[in-house]
Amino acid sequence: RAAAAAILSAKDLNQNLLSLQLQEITLRHQTAQTPVDLKEVELSTNMAALADLTGTLSLLGDWPPGQARQAAMEKAATIAAGQSTAKALDWAQQIPDPAASADAIRGVVGVWSEHEPLAASEWLPTLAPGLVREAAVDRFAETIAALDPAASLAWATTLIDPATRANRLETTYRKWVTTDPTSAAAALSEIPGLSPADLNQLRTPPAPSAK
């Protein structure tokens, strides 16, 4: 409260509000523990980034690793990509921490692949194996799943991390099979490297959740 009062007492009210927004996301990230808290971090970051993108991006670079930084970094990157994909990509790829860079890349690719999926797909092969590539490919496959589920499955097979790969394959397939079961089943059977057990798990509908 004292910090907020000091900020509001200054002459430049616009700058004061920007400072308050940056303090808000800093406070929220320090106390975030639940999904609701993380959503609040994301919403606060959205407001701060819309008002002061440069200041917000700079602030996030000093946050320690964790779910709060992941949510905030991805949201800020989404705002940045909406203004300039090229600049957002440049910023995201220059973040020293690979995990933070991957979080930012997810946000950028999410926006980019919605508007220019072909350009995004041509950029993905330029990435070296690692956290950034995994994040970029996973988000790209997720974003294009409704438009081109076959391509989404194909990109998912290039993911290195077994858990991420299995999750993306399952998510895309389960959505596709509800609209075109024949094509989905055919595409699934052609994916290289899937064992009979893998195929059986993907084809088995999940058990209904308990109420």
N, C-alpha and C positions, 0 to 999 in steps of 0.2 A: 504493500500500500504506500509506503513511504517513497519507494522508487517511482511508482505511478504518479503520485502527487508532484514529485519533483519534475517529472517529464511534462506533465500538463501545465505546470506553472511557467514553463519556458515560453518564448515568444512565437516560435514557429509551430503552430498547431498541427500542420500537416506532418511535419517531421516528428512531432510528439506522438501522433497516432501511429506512425510507422514504427517508432521505437517500442510503443506499447504492444503492437502486434508481434514484434520479434521477441519481446519478453514473454508474451503469452505462450508462444510455441516452445520457448525454452523451458518455462515452468511445467508445461504439460508433458514434455518429453521426460522430464526428471521424475514425474510421478506416475507415468503410464504403466499400468500393470494388467489391465483387462482389455478385451476386445473393444469395449465401449470407450475406454481411455484412449486406445490407439485410434479410434475413429475421430475422437476429439482432436488428437494431434494432427490427423490428416486434414480435418476441416479448418483448424487454425492455420496450418501451413498454407492451405489454399488461399485464405484471406490475405495472409502476409505476402505470399508470392505475387498475388495479383496487384498488391499495393507497392511492393518493393522487391522485385525479383532478384536483383543483384545482391541486396542485403540479406535476403533469405537464403540464397544459395551459399553465400559466404558463411553465414551462421551455421548452416547444417554441416559444413565441412569440419567443424570443431566438435560435433557430437560424438560420443563414444558409440561403438557398434551395438546393435540391438534392434528389436522390433520397431521401436519408436522412430529411430533414424531411418529404417527401411521404409516405413509408411510415409514419413515426411519427405525423404529424398525422392521417392517415386512420384509423389504428388507435385513437388516443386518442378521436377523434370517434365511432367506432363504440361504444366503451365508454360515452361520454357519452350517446349517443342511446339506448342500452339502459336508461339510468336515467331520462331525460326527453328526449323528442324536442324539445319546445318550448324547453327550456333549452339543449340542444345546438345547435339552429338559431340561437338568439339569440347564443350564444357564437361560433359559426362565422362568422356574418355581421358581427360586430363586429371581426374580425381585420383590422387595417389593410392588411396586404399582400394584394393580390388573389389572388396565387398560393397563399399559405398558406390563405387563406379558401376557395379552391376545393378544396384538398386536404381540408380539414375537412368541407366540404359533401358531398364524395363519400362520406365515411364515414357521415355522418348520413343521407343519402338512401338509402344502401344498406340500412340498418336499417329506416328508415321505410317504404320501398316494399315491403319484405318483409311487413310487418305491416299497413300501411294504404295500399295502392297508390292507392286512390281519392283519399284526402286529399292524398297526395304529388302526384298528377297535377293536382289543383286548385291546388296551391301553385306549381307550376313556371311557369305563365303570368305570375305576379306578378314574376318576375325580369327585370331589365333585361339586354340583351345584354352579354356579357362572359365572363370566365373562370369566374365562379361559375355562371352559367347553363349554360355548356357542360359543366362538370363535373357539375352536378346532372342535366341531361337525359341525359348519356351514362351515368351510373350508374343512373338510373331505367330507361332503355331496356335496359341490361344485365341488371338485376335481374328485370324482368318478362318477359324474352324467353321463358323456358320456359312461363310461365303464359299469356301473350298475345303471341305473336310478331308478329301483325299490328300491335298497338299499339306494340310495340317498334320495328318498322320505321317506323311513322308518326312516332314521336318522333325517331328517328334522322335523318329527313329535315329536321328543324328545326335540326340542328346547323350552325353556321356554318363551323367549321374543316373544310376539305375532307378532310384526313387522318383526323380524328376521325370525321367523318360516314361516310366510306368504310369505315373499320374496323368501326364499329358495324353498318352495313348488312350487311357481309360476314359478321360473326360471327353475327348473328341469323339471316340467311338460311341459312347453311350448317348451322346446328343444326336449323332448321325443315324444310329440304328432306329431311333424313334421316327425319323422322317423317310428313310430309305434303307430298310433292313437288308435288302438284297445287295445293293452296292456296298454298304458298310461291311457286310460279312465277306464279300469278295475281296475288298481292299485289305481287310484284316488278315485274311489267309495268305496274302502275298507279301506281308511284311517280313523281311528277313530277320532271323535271329530269335524269333519267338518260339519257345518250346510248347509242346502240347499242353503243359500245365498253364503256361502264360495265356494261351488261346482260350483254354477252358475258363480261366478266371475272368478274362475280359468278356466272354460271352455269357457268363452267368450273371443275371440281374442281381443287384445288391439287395440284401434283405431289408424289408421295410423297417423303418426306425420305430422303436417302441414309443407309444404315446403316454 
